[in-house]
Amino acid sequence: MQHGRIARWLGVLRRSWDISDERWNPLRYLGSQTDSGIPVNEENAFDSTAVLCATKIISEDLGMYPLHLYQRDPGTARQRATNHPLYNVLRYQANPYMSAHEFKEALTAQSLVYGNGYAQKEYSNYGDVVGLWPLWASRMEVKFIDGSLYYIFRKENGEKIVIEKKDIFHLKGFNMGGLLGIGLVQKARQAIGLGLALQKFSNKFFSNGTWQSGTITHPNKISKPALDHLRESIKQGHTGVDKSHLVMILEEGMTWTQTGVDPQASQLIESRKFSVIEVARVFRVNPSKLMDFERATFANVEQQAINHRTDTLGPHASRWESRIYTDLLKESEKKKMFAEFLFDATMRMEGVARSQMHATYIQNGVLSINDVRDQLNLPPVEGGDSYTQQMQMIPVAGGLPSPENEGDSKTRSHPPGCECGDHPVEKRAEPQGPERLKLRQAFNVLIADATERILKRETADVRAIADKTIGRGNIPTFWFNLREYYKTNTQWIADQIEETFIVYGEALAGLAPQRSNGNAKIETREWNDRGWAADYSFEYKKRHVAKSLRSMATLESDYEKEFDPDVVNNAVATEIDGWLAVRPKDSGMFDSVTFAEQLSKKIEKELGYKTWVWRVNPTACAVCADMEGTIVADDPVALPGQQLQAEGGSLTAQYEVLSPALHVGCECWLEPSS
């Protein structure tokens, strides 16, 4: 842009300036007066920690999400436009001095505080945007002249330059007229001013040593030197926190009358809390994000985080995406290109729902395994690019061989107890074991992930109980409160795992055999028995709580005569840290098998089956291998505490065994027989 042209436009615009325009009023930068008596402007508004925190939360959180440029391919498919010059500007580096994160953070903050964020475009020789340079919103004026929009920017030396609309990226905040955004600080200055006034009052209160203002009355008239001496002695002896609560000695019949307002009477603390809520309303931020957890609970804090991404960050992300389309893309590119924030960079939903979504997408061919792994920032696996449907889910590479091809098929298909080895191989009617085995592998990971989240919350609760009891030297109360916690506050465990089992059940239902003309065959079966998943979730909770209680009971016994709180606290911390290291994996292995086999058995029983054959894989332990070919009906295979003996090993049943798993790591399955 030529300097002569800039000067010419400045001359025109000078004749159009309106000194009454609030944005160019010098007094504006001293702050707009509020009813509380505290002037508020965009600079001193950050003296309010609530305003500072709200601005930081929104701008920093939005800045951390990747912003990608996409191109639509023929057939409505889309892919990232990594070869486009604008892609690197939005994704990695806005200009040589600012990363894309810093640029998004800066412009979002200005759009919140001033109502508008501005950046000047840098072009390549081909007319593509290759850089964005932020401009201070406080130095910018926007003018509509002769049907065209122009931006006047005042440099630090006072020089004013005119920038055409085509050279500006203009991010608007909340607006009512369309041309400019509205600064939240100026619109909310009364609420912010009240917060600043309360903060100033608190500071003055403590700087004076909690000394209340008042009057001293002398029965006689005193001279000015005596008055100055009295005032100085009071200041030296009774102001400052270190001198609070000292007794004042009054002589010569002087009396004291308090005139200040008692902070307790004025409800100072409650008023300061309310000022935080007011700022949260203005910025559309949940109070928990401003570190006000008064209304937050363990039950809703995760949902509040989800709401923050959708309700608070969502509108700002949409503004960015629409302004990029309007200001940064060429007209020829607008039909096939667009920008979008990748909110999947972190979890948009809580973990159980996210894992269920991924499982459902894979089962129905919406995403491949590598698509999901890419979202989780994991490397691809061989064969993971294929799309599968529920009935055809197979391992992406290799996988478990079917029982027909494992080891000695003659031996494995013999009647129970037969040792001759000469019977011909029996043809099995559509064996379901291998398919369930593969599905179990997928949900092994999902159940382990859900268990880990449960344990993280549980261990946080245990630490909180320890802090309130052991941390105060009351060790016996800790053990009592812990037992009460597990007795009355664990239903959430079943609630949190239930959705995972519902999705698992829906997937397993498609593998259930159905009798047709006396022959077993596979047909997809809709599964609506969610009550069964709830029942199993309840049993899962009982086993989970029992493990935790056994662990803590052993610890209580070991430290029964220990009276040092630090020693007990460290022992508790070590114990629950051990839970996170072992129990998620164990639960994934055990419950992925037990749920699958019990539910499949239930469905198959409804379809007419009465007996099942116990099947194992080649890597089974000695006890499981000994179970190969066992006929299973409704009676338990083993009772709690029963010793199962086999050549080469033995184990004690922990629970009533109606189907696999016998133990953690068991990979056996039941095959419908008759």
MIGUDREN-723587 format. One record per residue (C-alpha): residue in three letters; x, y, z. Coordinates in steps of 0.001 Angstrom, whole numbers, plus 500000, padded with zeros to 6 digits. Layout:
<rs>
ALAXYZ;...
</rs>
This chain:
<rs>
MET500000500000500000;GLN501520503388498979;HIS502187506098501577;GLY500602508815499408;ARG497390506839499286;ILE497448506425503084;ALA497921510177503582;ARG495074510915501168;TRP492715508640503081;LEU493814510100506409;GLY492818513556505171;VAL489354512328504274;LEU488923510474507514;ARG490076513375509660;ARG487202515440508318;SER484844512621509334;TRP486018512147512914;ASP483496512747515652;ILE485085513921518911;SER482057512553520776;ASP482910509038519608;GLU483499507189522891;ARG486284505057521386;TRP488382508160520695;ASN487566510038523892;PRO490853510416525880;LEU488908510320529159;ARG487827506786528279;TYR491273505479529100;LEU491014506896532618;GLY488076504536533092;SER484316504865533046;GLN482966505872536432;THR480758503318538170;ASP478221503545540973;SER480719501926543324;GLY483064504880542817;ILE485751502814541071;PRO486486503783537452;VAL486711500755535150;ASN488502500400531838;GLU489994497563529814;GLU493319497845531641;ASN492362498005535301;ALA489555495459534798;PHE492296492832535062;ASP492808493927538667;SER489712491808539209;THR491004488250539431;ALA487622486981538185;VAL487884489034534967;LEU491514488032534487;CYS490717484369535097;ALA487676484352532783;THR489660485988529976;LYS492575483604530438;ILE490352480534530627;ILE488563481242527353;SER491540482538525350;GLU494043479940526579;ASP491638477020526223;LEU490622478016522704;GLY494256478612521785;MET495250475067522710;TYR492820473433520260;PRO494248472793516776;LEU492684474848513994;HIS492802473026510645;LEU492063474124507102;TYR490090471524505153;GLN489352470964501486;ARG486255469174500222;ASP486965466498497661;PRO484494465420494991;GLY481759463368496617;THR481691465620499764;ALA484705463888501343;ARG487166466194503063;GLN490836466200503861;ARG493265468592505503;ALA494649471158503076;THR498217470802504308;ASN499691472176501074;HIS497768475441501275;PRO499866478389502617;LEU497120479350505080;TYR497214475903506738;ASN500541476523508472;VAL499442480025509518;LEU496372478683511309;ARG497868475451512593;TYR501482476238513504;GLN502826479788513092;ALA500844482985512528;ASN503954485104511900;PRO507702484805512553;TYR507225485980516159;MET504016484233517203;SER502844480642517218;ALA499306479881516127;HIS498409479201519771;GLU499670482614520899;PHE497911484356518025;LYS494531482713518740;GLU494957483431522429;ALA495756487124521846;LEU492915487849519417;THR490368485934521484;ALA491360487895524604;GLN491019491216522766;SER487646490232521315;LEU486460489499524856;VAL487782492623526538;TYR487532495205523730;GLY484865493470521682;ASN487118493169518638;GLY490404491568517657;TYR492333492751514606;ALA495205491368512552;GLN496834492626509391;LYS497324490109506602;GLU500657489368504968;TYR500447488138501386;SER502650486054499140;ASN503388487059495562;TYR500459484863494544;GLY497963486637496784;ASP497783483917499454;VAL497746484850503149;VAL501089483733504592;GLY501062485685507866;LEU498789487415510369;TRP500027490310512535;PRO497846491303515503;LEU496979494976516018;TRP495973496466519368;ALA492208496882519450;SER492526499949521706;ARG494302501805518889;MET491885500893516123;GLU488925502846514760;VAL486575501460512145;LYS484850503810509669;PHE482195503251507037;ILE482790505831504266;ASP481124505979500867;GLY479952502399501186;SER483390500986502049;LEU484882499873505351;TYR488256501222506490;TYR490401500656509559;ILE492443503476511118;PHE495300502265513297;ARG497247504573515611;LYS500878503546515982;GLU502858504030519208;ASN504393507267517882;GLY500945508689517242;GLU501055508176513481;LYS497781506979512006;ILE497583504639509053;VAL494583503525507056;ILE494155499852506226;GLU491595498605503748;LYS489104495936504764;LYS490639493379502416;ASP493896493575504379;ILE492353493056507842;PHE491293489926509684;HIS488568491189512024;LEU487429488883514844;LYS484290490272516439;GLY483003489445519877;PHE479374489609520926;ASN477654492245518790;MET474232493674518092;GLY474866495777515001;GLY477197493620512979;LEU479909496187512235;LEU481715496038515592;GLY481742493747518568;ILE480793494943522044;GLY483464495034524743;LEU482322493009527738;VAL484344495110530183;GLN482542498361529318;LYS479129496735529286;ALA479734494996532609;ARG481650497842534240;GLN479137498188537096;ALA479551494547538158;ILE483325494698537698;GLY483490498016539573;LEU481627496505542519;GLY484110493623542637;LEU487046496040542541;ALA485475498165545285;LEU485029495121547522;GLN488616494093546819;LYS489888497569547652;PHE487828497645550835;SER489303494303551930;ASN492839495465551230;LYS492333498699553162;PHE490705496813555993;PHE493749494591556495;SER496291497340555787;ASN494759499192558726;GLY495073496110560908;THR491314495434560757;TRP490932498845562421;GLN487440500286561994;SER487065503964561150;GLY485590506157563866;THR485848509443565796;ILE487710510441568960;THR486003513097571055;HIS487928515325573500;PRO485972517170576218;ASN487986520317575564;LYS489393522076572567;ILE492956520957571720;SER495639522762569765;LYS496668521817566233;PRO500120520482567325;ALA498378518288569903;LEU495886517109567266;ASP498698516262564837;HIS500553514387567583;LEU497419512404568476;ARG496749511483564856;GLU500368510369564313;SER500454508289567496;ILE497288506430566470;LYS498707505809563002;GLN502006504517564356;GLY500531502391567106;HIS497390500926565575;THR497599500602561778;GLY498890497517559982;VAL498093493824560391;ASP500926493323562870;LYS499379495897565213;SER495805494669565032;HIS493904494016568274;LEU496213496246570357;VAL494460498159573103;MET494156501921572545;ILE494696504059575627;LEU492756507334575595;GLU493694510129578017;GLU492141513370579251;GLY488564512067579038;MET488673511271575294;THR486048508799573972;TRP485928506567570844;THR482889506200568550;GLN482961503679565680;THR481584504951562368;GLY482900502309559917;VAL480906499365558630;ASP481601495973560156;PRO482725493649557328;GLN480647490863558821;ALA477598493090558937;SER478156494145555321;GLN478540490462554305;LEU481869491176552646;ILE482746487555551883;GLU479323486772550419;SER479448489937548326;ARG482853489041546935;LYS481567485571546032;PHE478611487151544271;SER480931489417542253;VAL482661486296540904;ILE479278484861539842;GLU478444488150538097;VAL481646488008536045;ALA481000484344535235;ARG477577485317533872;VAL479019488027531654;PHE481753485835530169;ARG479493482765529951;VAL481902480747532075;ASN480952478144534639;PRO481911479385538142;SER483966476210538691;LYS486288477417535932;LEU486888480552538020;MET487885478312540920;ASP484512478733542640;PHE483665475127543544;GLU480870475925545995;ARG478247474369543706;ALA480525471766542089;THR480482468116543150;PHE482301464959542141;ALA479131464015540289;ASN478896467099538069;VAL482371468575537729;GLU483136466360534705;GLN479890467385533020;GLN480732471020533727;ALA484011470548531868;ILE482080469186528885;ASN479676472125529039;HIS482661474483529058;ARG483847473106525729;THR480420473229524119;ASP478692476234525713;THR481640478546526456;LEU484248477761523813;GLY481785476698521114;PRO480519480191520155;HIS484068481596520051;ALA485240478719517862;SER482333479343515516;ARG483268483035515269;TRP486829482097514336;GLU485706479603511704;SER483229481994510068;ARG485677484931510027;ILE488406482768508483;TYR485939481856505741;THR484990485524505246;ASP488371487253505594;LEU491128484764504732;LEU489862482608501861;LYS489757483715498239;GLU486368483795496565;SER487417480891494356;GLU488267478819497468;LYS485123479392499519;LYS483082476671497823;LYS485603473946498585;MET487587475051501661;PHE486765475768505280;ALA488456475959508704;GLU487438473993511765;PHE488695473549515316;LEU489583469977516215;PHE487928469614519599;ASP488724465898519502;ALA492288466872520420;THR491041466398523983;MET487978464493525117;ARG484749466290524277;MET482883463706526318;GLU483667461746529425;GLY485744458635528983;VAL483059455924529070;ALA480907457660526473;ARG483933458292524269;SER485055454654524396;GLN481516453535523596;MET481376455910520655;HIS484636454532519258;ALA483495450925519749;THR480174451611518012;TYR481858453413515111;ILE484292450540514571;GLN481555447897514800;ASN479386449677512243;GLY482112450582509788;VAL482024454327510433;LEU485686454418511482;SER488560452012511053;ILE490814451012513930;ASN493524453321512606;ASP491040456215512364;VAL490358455812516080;ARG494039455382516895;ASP494775458602515017;GLN492220460457517183;LEU493958459032520255;ASN497382460100518927;LEU498484456482518625;PRO500480455053515717;PRO498626452967513112;VAL498718449181513172;GLU499131446869510226;GLY495794446045508630;GLY493962448668510689;ASP492730450714507714;SER489967448274506749;TYR486368448993507727;THR484419446187509394;GLN480860445415510342;GLN479722443789513554;MET479426440252512155;GLN482821440407510483;MET485052441833513166;ILE488434440125512862;PRO491870440965514253;VAL493657443559512111;ALA496740441376511775;GLY496873437672512472;GLY494710437209515527;LEU493679434104517388;PRO493310430923515312;SER489953429164515389;PRO489624426069517598;GLU489396423820514498;ASN492979424742513611;GLU494448424770517094;GLY496698421934518278;ASP495262418427518091;SER491763418935516753;LYS490915415239517242;THR491609415454520941;ARG489803418780521317;SER486617417520519653;HIS486361414231521576;PRO483527413559524001;PRO484331414544527605;GLY486648412028529301;CYS487587410159526109;GLU491284409208525974;CYS491493406997522852;GLY492339409764520407;ASP490840407807517471;HIS487448409477517048;PRO486874411408513819;VAL486779415190513962;GLU483278416461514665;LYS481882419328512591;ARG480675422066514916;ALA477539424056514184;GLU478678427628513541;PRO481078428007516527;GLN480731431370518198;GLY483747431172520492;PRO486336432724518156;GLU484114435702517307;ARG483406436341520964;LEU487110435999521662;LYS487891438799519223;LEU485142441018520595;ARG486410440327524112;GLN489829441607523124;ALA488355444968522079;PHE486257445410525226;ASN489099444240527432;VAL490696447625526736;LEU487448449588527149;ILE486568447958530484;ALA490117448501531747;ASP489873452152530730;ALA486541452569532529;THR487925450838535634;GLU490912453162535646;ARG488628456213535636;ILE486589454710538474;LEU489751454095540482;LYS491005457630539892;ARG487838459054541373;GLU487799456454544159;THR491420457106545145;ALA490750460852545106;ASP487858460271547536;VAL490058458109549770;ARG492778460790549787;ALA490178463398550756;ILE488998461232553672;ALA492617460746554724;ASP493326464487554612;LYS490350465233556859;THR491196462526559395;ILE494766461234559280;GLY495954464703558280;ARG494517465985561554;GLY495973463155563596;ASN492763461141563886;ILE493751457743562467;PRO490887455602563920;THR488303457942562401;PHE489866457378558986;TRP489174453638559050;PHE485627454223560293;ASN484859456916557686;LEU486374454753554972;ARG484057451835555759;GLU481085454225555821;TYR482135455584552430;TYR482123452132550854;LYS478866451280552568;THR476882454325551433;ASN478624456052548542;THR479480453535545816;GLN476425453329543534;TRP478215455681541153;ILE480651452839540381;ALA477866450734538861;ASP476404453782537112;GLN479732454670535526;ILE480481451179534172;GLU476921450336533087;GLU476999452084529695;THR480114450142528725;PHE478343446859529423;ILE475235447997527526;VAL477295448631524384;TYR479151445356524923;GLY475833443517525219;GLU474513445026521992;ALA477649443855520185;LEU477457440354521659;ALA473774439959520755;GLY474698439920517093;LEU476719436742517641;ALA473917434726519254;PRO472898431550517357;GLN469235431009516629;ARG467576427658515917;SER465933427319512549;ASN464461423991511394;GLY466488422165513990;ASN469828423600512773;ALA471854426252514575;LYS472780429299512539;ILE473883432872513114;GLU471427435723512902;THR471677439276514189;ARG469459439688517199;GLU468379443012518602;TRP469248443201522274;ASN467125445355524539;ASP467777443676527889;ARG469512446647529508;GLY468350445484532897;TRP470743442572532644;ALA473632444990532034;ALA472522446948535106;ASP472488443739537163;TYR475964442809535997;SER477174446356536727;PHE475878445934540272;GLU477833442667540621;TYR480880444424539192;LYS480493447109541847;LYS480229444510544622;ARG483428442783543478;HIS485201446115543071;VAL484212447363546535;ALA485101443995548096;LYS488612444203546626;SER489072447737547956;LEU487823446807551405;ARG490053443711551584;SER493020445807550592;MET492321448503553192;ALA491450445925555899;THR494870444332555425;LEU496452447759555670;GLU494495448567558824;SER495659445311560394;ASP499289445992559457;TYR499219449516560920;GLU496880448895563834;LYS499494449969566377;GLU500983452783564303;PHE500205456244565690;ASP502336458411563414;PRO499923460111560944;ASP502632460605558316;VAL503517456907558302;VAL499868455830557955;ASN499164458480555329;ASN502121457347553239;ALA501039453717553573;VAL497519454572552391;ALA498896456565549436;THR501193453699548426;GLU498361451173548675;ILE495872453078546503;ASP498584453950543987;GLY499057450205543647;TRP495380449841542749;LEU495840452009539675;ALA498853449988538589;VAL497158446570538645;ARG493382446578538935;PRO492332448186535601;LYS494180445535533612;ASP492861442717535808;SER489281443947535520;GLY489559444301531752;MET490726440708531396;PHE488233439216533863;ASP485043441148533092;SER485461441149529308;VAL485336437334529486;THR482785436848532273;PHE480253439322530886;ALA480547437924527355;GLU480114434297528368;GLN477313434861530881;LEU475312437052528504;SER475866434761525507;LYS474769431812527598;LYS471637433688528668;ILE470703434645525107;GLU471394431174523777;LYS469297429672526547;GLU466381431865525448;LEU466887430498521933;GLY466532426902523117;TYR469996425731524120;LYS470359423785527364;THR473993422675527394;TRP477323424146526359;VAL480835422811525803;TRP483770424458527564;ARG486468425445525034;VAL490035426678525581;ASN492882428034523468;PRO496390426542523201;THR497916428951525714;ALA495450428080528495;CYS496696427285531992;ALA496665423697533269;VAL493334424108535106;CYS491599425689532107;ALA493092423082529764;ASP491631420396532002;MET488198421955531471;GLU488324421442527674;GLY485241419555526483;THR483394419788529815;ILE479619419917529371;VAL478124422942531175;ALA474451423444532028;ASP472773425621534674;ASP474633424133537639;PRO477807425892538800;VAL481110424517537589;ALA482702425562540879;LEU481585427197544114;PRO483386429985546005;GLY486397428534547795;GLN486330425267545852;GLN489766423910544925;LEU490164422995541251;GLN492964420485540692;ALA494684419646537435;GLU497924418059536374;GLY500411420870536477;GLY498433423311538610;SER495453424204540790;LEU493408427243541773;THR490728428248544253;ALA487496429648542838;GLN486883433201544102;TYR483269433328542911;GLU480508430965541833;VAL481616429801538387;LEU478767429345535894;SER480907430064532850;PRO484380431401532041;ALA486354433213533359;LEU487853430915535945;HIS490450433511536855;VAL492012436769535692;GLY493583436126532305;CYS491304433190531461;GLU490439433154527746;CYS488064430188527669;TRP484605430333526117;LEU481393428330525941;GLU480150426811522719;PRO476409425970522452;SER475922422228522260;SER472278421197522451;
</rs>
